Amino acid sequence: MARPVLNPSAASPAARPFQGLPDIELRRRFARALADGDGLTGAHCVHEGWLRGDTPLHVERALQTLWQQAAATVPDWLPMRYIERLPDIYEIALRFGVPALGRGRSNIYLVLLDYSDSRPEPHGLYVGMTTYTPAQRFDQHKAGIRAAGSVLRRGLEVLTGPTQHLQGIGRADAARIEEELAEALTAAGFFVQGGH
């Protein structure tokens, strides 16, 4: 039995609102989203194909087309480039649930790092914690404000989708999750900076 299709405007990328759609319907919705300039629906279509294991070339082309035709409405959780192990990043980050109590002002964030000049795996990850939005904190890193050297020199973009559920949590929980998430990503074979 197929999962029901959720309203994409109310769904996080981790909810995968189009997971129950057959591939042909996913392609139809993507084409319609491009025609309508609907970046959100298009992002969910690209994201679903990506998590299903669509080919890197197809994902890259879909990302490029979507960003060209609907950039103003593409949500910030959709990466701007293909990341081979994005499904693994989601799987690992989703293991960390938000405690029922202890809501706060801390946010966990991930930054995609570029190691194409020095490592066989071209990407690494930086795990951080902040009271700013992940995008604001990334901008601070890039401007040299309390910057981690790895993000300053190698930071490509914030990966907001995998950690959307880890926003607005208590400081103690955030500190623990930051460290444990970095350890879990490292254990899964990612090159990880931060997480302390």
Number of C-alpha atoms within 10 A of each C-alpha: 4 8 11 11 12 14 11 18 10 9 13 16 21 19 12 18 22 25 21 16 17 10 15 9 13 20 16 12 18 22 16 14 20 20 11 13 20 20 22 22 24 31 27 29 27 24 26 23 20 22 16 12 13 13 12 14 10 14 19 17 14 21 20 15 14 25 20 12 17 19 15 12 16 21 17 14 19 21 20 17 14 17 16 16 13 16 17 15 22 17 12 16 23 17 10 15 10 18 12 7 9 14 15 15 15 21 25 27 27 29 25 20 23 20 17 12 8 8 11 8 14 14 20 22 29 22 22 25 24 18 16 16 18 23 16 13 21 25 17 17 19 20 11 14 12 11 16 19 13 20 24 19 14 20 22 19 18 24 24 23 21 23 21 19 18 24 23 20 22 18 18 12 17 26 19 12 23 23 16 17 23 25 16 16 18 15 11 12 10 18 18 23 20 17 21 14
